[in-house]
Each structure stands twice: as C-alpha cells, then as structure tokens.
Amino acid sequence: MASTEAFDAWTEREPPEQFAVLLQAWRNLPLTPPQARDEGNKALPALAAAPPCSGCLQARHGLLDAAARIPAGRGVRVASDLGPLIAWYRPLADSSPHGPPFATVIREAELLGVLARGAHSAIGIRLRTGDAEGLGVECWRLLPPATATARIGADLTAVVTGTPSVRLAALLASVADRETSGTASVWRFSAGSIRRALDTGRTCEDIPADLAAVVAGPLPQPLSYLIADTARGHGRVRIAPASCVLHGDEPALLAEIAAHRKLAKLGLRQLAPTVLISRRPLDTTLAALRGEGYAHVAETAEGTVRIEKSRPRRAAAAVPAPRGSGARSGGRIAAASKAKPSAALDPSTLAMQLLAAPATTPEPAPFDGGAPFATDTEEIVAGWAKRLPYSDIRQLAHAIDAGQAITVEYVATSGNRTVRTLSRLELDPPYLEAWCHLRDAERVFTLSRIHGVMSAARE
C-alpha cells in the first residue's frame, strides 16, 4: 500500500479534525480491518487485496440504528448484547464468523468511542445523523488542540507536551533526533542532526530563526554554539561525481578540451588548471577525445599507463541445449544394453556369501590413476558430474545402462536442494532426461548439479 496526496492534507490538520475524518471514513468503510480470519479460519490481509463488502457497511449502519433505539439515559449491560438487535434490523448484514454476532464491528465502535457504556456517545449520535459540523464540534470538545511550541533546555533537548502540531514536529525532526513520544515528546540536538539540516539547504541563520519562532524565549547558548560550530565546518570539503579524471601538465590544453563543443556530451568539468573530470566512463571518454584528434592515453588504477593489446575474437564454447522429446533417437546414449534380470536369490544366502568373501581394498578411481572406466557411460558421466565421487558415478551409470530407478540429490540454479527419485533415464550430455517422481513429470537435469546418488527406495 502507498499513501495518496489526501493523506498529506489530512496530516496537516489538527487532531480533532483528523479524528472527525477517521470517524466518517469508518462509518462508510466497506471492509472490516480488525477481522483477522475468514470462515475457514485462514489469515486475512489488513485492507490489502480485500474485496469491498456491502455487508460490512450494512453492519455498521445497523449498529448505529440499533444503539439509537435504546431509551435515552440507558444502555445495554454488555456491548455484545447489541448483536442480536443488529441482526433483527439488518438480517442480511455480515456477522462475525466466530464468537458472538457482530462482535467485530461492536469492538470497532468501542475503540473509536462511538459506543460508551452500551449506548451511543455524543460523537456516535452525530455520526449516525450525518451531522459533520456537529461531529467536528464534539471532536474539538473531546480532544485538545495540538501543541505549537516547544521548550528547549541547556542539555540540547526539546520537549513538547501533548501532541505536537505538524509544523512543529516537522521542524524538530529536521534539526534533531526524536527520542521519546507519548504524553510528552523529546527531541535531542546533535552535530549530526544539525549537519542533516544544513545538507537540506538551510543556512546557519535559518535554523536559529526557525527554532526561535516555536520557542518561548531565547535559544539556549549551548544550542547556538552547536549550530555555529557545525555550520563552520560544513562544506569545507566537497565530493563531486565523476566516472574518470583527466589531468596533464598543460593548463591551456585542458582549458581547450573543457571548452570544446563536440565534447560537451562528456560532461567535462574543470576542478583545477590541470585537472578535469568526466561524467562518462574511461573508455567512452578516451574514444571521444581520440575522435577529435587528441592523443590521450589511459591510466590504470595504480597510475601507470595502460598498455592496450588487441586480442583475436573467438567464439565461446557454449553448453549445448537439451534435445527435445521428439528427437530421442538422435545421438543419445540410452540403455545400450539392458541388464539381464538376475535370478531371485535368498537374502540369507547372499549374506553368507558376503561374509565368506575375502576382504578386498577398493580399486582407485580412473581419474586417480586407477583402472580405466568399466563402461563408456561411466566415462561420460564422470566428465560432466564433477561433484560426484567414483562410487556415485558407477551407481548412476549402472542405473542408466540397466534402466533402473535411482535417487539423486539435486541443486537447482536457485540454490534449492532437493532429493528426487528418477526413472526412465536417458543420457544426453551434459543433461540427463528422466521421469521425476517428485514432480510427477518428465524433467531435464544438469549432470554437474547432481551432488549425490543413492539407491531408489522400493515402492
């Protein structure tokens, strides 16, 4: 949400006038901001993305009409007792999804002072009849006007009792830092806050004059000294934007370049007889100067002359795009030879064979100086899946050749790490096309983003 220009006009009013505007807006508001959850107990956003609700508007009008039918000088024992009365007069109006009927709109009226002790307050009566002038009078009677003056002490603090006016709050916020707010607001002056005011274009004479207009009596001497000392050092060093610097030993040449009409697009500015700054990057400035016949040279960041070397243009080796689903037979390495289904063996027999087998040392990986790859698929996978150990490469290559499902740990380009079970594997370097059980769809995976391989769990 963003504030409109109407908000700026509203903030410039006195507190009673602001409150009258809020009351009229509440009466005609087609929303229920305090309602935090809907009928399904789901959280609702405050104002944002909430559709207009005519029932909410009818509920407020029904509340004002129901409270007006209570005899003068009397009120309901509990404000929630007005709920059934509202439902009687406005049966189609929205009600609270949870708790007593119309509890939310009744609570709103109590918070705003429209209801008091189970009956209409003075502002509630004016609000129901639409008497804007009378409502403003009641608000002025109930709310004090804003404070337009401040007390500034020798401890460099400004104290405002009550609600500060918009003009006073804006002035103090521009020259001091607010420390507390409430019944009394406190601002503290410092060198940083005075410098902030000077940065906005105010002078050493403007700040004391503006403060004297909202303070009864003269300004404390410590504050006057602080303003004068900060202003004395303000602006002694200036910082200018520049993309590159031009300097040389001939002031006449630099003055000629600064006045050159065709170089005006560079935004040249002379800081000293032998120093110019340009708003354009170094290469752009250098090309423009050479285009006008000046034999300038570029410098490095260390101040040495930059040696320009021309390099031959070469095309970068781009990663090939994955083949489409319609070209699955063209040059793809897929299940070259289906593994023969192994005969069913008893798990106890396999366990006895493993226990009886002699202990062997794992063979080193081919890229560690060991035996060559067992299959071409292993060699291809190892060339692209740089993050996988040799054991995972063998397991993935075997799953591709045998047409078996496999579980991999995959890191997407966004950095999101997921564990996916893949089947129907087809190798298309540097990609692996497979059916993803997590997404329940065919996906293309980059081999270099596979960080781990494990056996697929049996379903």
Order of alpha helices (4+ residues) and beta strands (2+ residues): alpha-alpha-alpha-alpha-alpha-beta-beta-alpha-alpha-beta-beta-alpha-beta-beta-alpha-alpha-alpha-beta-alpha-beta-beta-alpha-alpha-alpha-alpha-beta-beta-beta-beta-beta
